[in-house]
């Protein structure tokens, strides 16, 4: 008997790792894709690593083929891989970095959807969940390239959801707010910056990776069977505020 199968990109750390482990714990076979070797806990026979760069079309095709070969099917795709690190626009190398961010943050999901759609369509449908960001819903100082690529992801979800709706393929995204991951550790290393960022969150804390994974799980699950084309902020209320005034402390 085959088990349901999911592909998770960016699965070596942070939200991607949390999502891969959550799906594995709940009975899915998982193809865990990353440029680094994804962590596979002892006994996780249903979690299969694939090392590769999601901006390359053969890697996305290989992930789909691996899921079908190992588990006999593909039900869900979590396109989570992404990078940050925006330099000032007039800095040396800024455009090269922007090109790389476009490749990973936008081209990667486009290739992921393109590769997975036939396998999902063959089973009568499925779910694709992308990781956008609250930085794709509004602007931030100093991260223009990240803002641009994540905003593109939000509209990619809308457009592809419409195109694939009659095929039974639902396409949605989560938009994480501040989340405690290795990528955000640099912000938490500065106590003053961490305090200022935390102050802006109405719930008064950063998200944990498993909380983002649970939102991904929901969007991929039958509980979200009539939801497509949506980007769900998972941000502790951050985008509910204009940011002009601090939220109440009680």
C-alpha positions in Angstrom: 0.0 0.0 0.0 1.4 3.4 -1.0 1.5 6.3 1.4 0.7 9.9 0.5 3.8 11.8 -0.6 5.0 15.3 -0.4 8.0 17.2 -1.8 9.5 19.9 0.6 12.1 22.2 -0.8 14.5 24.1 1.5 14.2 21.2 3.9 17.5 21.3 5.6 16.6 24.0 8.2 14.0 26.3 9.6 10.5 26.2 8.2 11.3 23.7 5.6 12.8 21.2 8.0 9.8 21.7 10.4 7.4 21.0 7.5 9.3 17.9 6.3 9.3 16.4 9.8 5.6 17.3 10.4 4.5 15.6 7.2 6.7 12.6 8.0 5.3 12.3 11.5 1.8 12.3 10.0 2.4 9.4 7.7 3.6 11.1 4.5 6.5 9.9 2.5 8.8 13.0 2.1 11.2 14.0 -0.5 13.3 16.6 1.3 15.2 18.9 -1.2 17.9 21.3 -0.3 21.3 22.5 -1.5 22.6 21.2 1.8 21.9 17.6 2.9 18.5 17.6 4.6 18.5 16.3 8.2 16.9 12.9 8.3 16.3 11.7 11.9 17.0 8.1 12.9 14.1 5.9 12.0 12.6 8.3 9.4 12.4 5.7 6.7 9.8 7.8 4.9 12.0 10.8 4.5 14.3 10.7 1.4 16.8 13.5 0.8 17.6 15.1 -2.5 20.5 17.5 -2.7 20.1 20.1 -5.4 19.4 23.7 -6.4 15.8 24.4 -7.0 16.6 27.1 -9.6 17.6 24.2 -11.9 14.8 22.5 -13.8 16.3 19.0 -13.6 16.3 19.1 -9.8 12.6 19.8 -9.7 11.9 17.1 -12.2 14.1 14.7 -10.2 12.2 15.5 -7.0 8.9 14.5 -8.7 10.4 11.4 -10.2 11.8 10.4 -6.8 8.5 10.8 -5.0 6.7 8.7 -7.6 9.5 6.0 -7.5 9.8 5.8 -3.7 6.1 6.3 -2.8 4.1 5.5 -5.9 2.4 8.9 -6.0 2.6 12.7 -5.3 0.0 14.5 -3.3 1.5 17.7 -2.0 4.4 20.0 -2.9 5.8 22.6 -0.4 7.9 25.1 -2.3 9.7 26.7 0.6 13.3 27.2 -0.6 14.4 30.8 -0.5 17.3 33.1 0.2 17.7 36.7 1.5 20.6 39.1 1.9 19.7 42.2 0.0 22.6 44.6 -0.6 22.1 48.4 -1.2 20.9 48.9 -4.8 24.0 50.9 -5.7 26.5 48.4 -4.0 28.9 46.4 -6.2 27.3 43.0 -6.9 23.8 44.2 -6.1 22.3 43.1 -9.4 24.1 39.8 -9.4 22.7 39.1 -5.9 19.2 40.2 -7.1 19.5 37.8 -10.1 20.4 34.9 -7.7 17.4 35.8 -5.5 15.1 35.8 -8.5 16.5 32.4 -9.5 15.9 30.8 -6.1 12.9 32.7 -4.7 10.8 33.0 -7.9 12.2 30.8 -10.7 12.5 27.9 -8.2 8.7 27.9 -7.4 7.8 28.4 -11.1 9.9 25.3 -11.9 8.5 23.4 -8.9 4.9 24.0 -10.0 5.7 23.2 -13.7 7.4 19.9 -12.7 4.7 18.8 -10.2 1.5 19.7 -12.0 1.5 16.6 -14.3 1.9 14.2 -11.5 -0.7 15.9 -9.4 -3.1 16.1 -12.3 -2.6 12.4 -13.0 -4.0 11.6 -9.5 -7.0 14.0 -10.0 -5.4 16.9 -8.2 -3.4 17.9 -5.1 -2.0 20.8 -3.2 0.9 23.1 -3.7 2.0 25.5 -0.9 4.6 28.2 -1.4 6.5 30.1 1.2 6.0 33.8 0.6 6.6 36.4 3.3 5.1 39.4 5.0 7.9 41.2 3.1 6.0 40.3 0.0 2.9 42.1 1.3 4.5 45.4 2.1 7.9 47.1 1.9 10.8 47.0 4.4 13.9 49.2 4.5 17.0 47.6 3.1 15.5 44.5 1.6 14.2 45.7 -1.8 15.2 42.5 -3.6 13.6 40.3 -1.1 10.5 42.4 -1.1 10.3 42.2 -4.9 10.8 38.4 -5.2 8.4 37.6 -2.4 5.7 40.0 -3.8 6.1 38.1 -7.1 5.5 34.8 -5.3 2.2 36.2 -4.0 1.0 37.0 -7.5 2.5 33.8 -8.9 0.1 31.9 -6.5 -2.9 33.9 -7.7 -2.2 33.3 -11.4 -1.2 29.7 -11.2 -4.1 28.9 -8.9 -6.5 30.2 -11.5 -4.9 28.2 -14.2 -4.9 24.9 -12.3 -8.2 25.2 -10.4 -10.2 23.0 -12.9 -7.5 20.4 -12.7 -8.1 19.9 -9.0 -4.7 21.5 -8.0 -5.0 24.0 -5.3 -2.1 26.5 -5.0 -1.7 28.7 -1.9 1.1 30.3 0.1 1.9 31.1 3.7 3.5 34.5 4.4 5.6 34.1 7.6 6.3 36.9 9.8 9.4 37.0 12.1 10.2 33.3 12.8 13.0 31.9 14.9 15.2 30.2 12.3 18.9 30.0 11.5 18.4 32.7 8.8 17.0 35.2 11.3 19.6 34.5 14.0 21.5 37.6 12.9 18.6 39.7 14.1 18.4 37.9 17.4 22.1 38.3 18.1 21.5 42.1 18.6 19.4 42.4 21.8 18.2 45.9 21.0 17.2 45.0 17.4 15.4 41.8 18.7 13.5 43.8 21.3 12.4 46.4 18.7 11.3 43.8 16.2 9.4 41.9 18.9 7.7 45.1 20.1 6.1 45.4 16.6 4.4 42.0 16.9 1.0 42.2 18.6 1.4 38.7 20.0 4.7 39.8 21.5 6.8 37.0 20.3 8.4 35.5 17.2 6.9 32.4 15.5 8.4 29.0 15.9 9.1 27.0 12.8 6.6 24.3 13.7 3.8 27.0 13.8 4.6 27.9 10.2 4.6 24.2 9.3 1.2 23.7 10.8 -0.2 26.5 8.6 1.4 24.8 5.6 -0.2 21.5 6.7 -3.6 23.2 6.9 -3.4 24.7 3.4 -2.3 21.3 2.0 -5.0 19.4 3.9 -8.6 18.5 3.0 -9.7 21.1 5.6 -8.7 23.7 3.0 -10.4 22.0 0.1 -12.1 25.2 -1.1 -9.2 27.5 -0.7 -6.9 28.4 -3.6 -5.0 31.4 -4.7 -4.6 32.7 -1.1 -1.6 34.0 0.7 -2.1 33.4 4.5 -0.1 35.7 6.8 1.3 33.7 9.7 2.7 36.7 11.6 1.3 37.1 15.1 -0.8 40.0 13.9 2.1 42.0 12.4 0.4 42.9 9.1 -2.9 43.7 11.0 -1.1 46.9 12.2 -0.1 50.0 10.3 3.1 50.1 12.5 2.5 53.7 13.4 1.8 53.0 17.0 3.2 50.2 19.3 0.7 47.5 20.1 -0.6 47.3 23.7 1.5 45.3 26.2 -1.5 43.7 27.9 
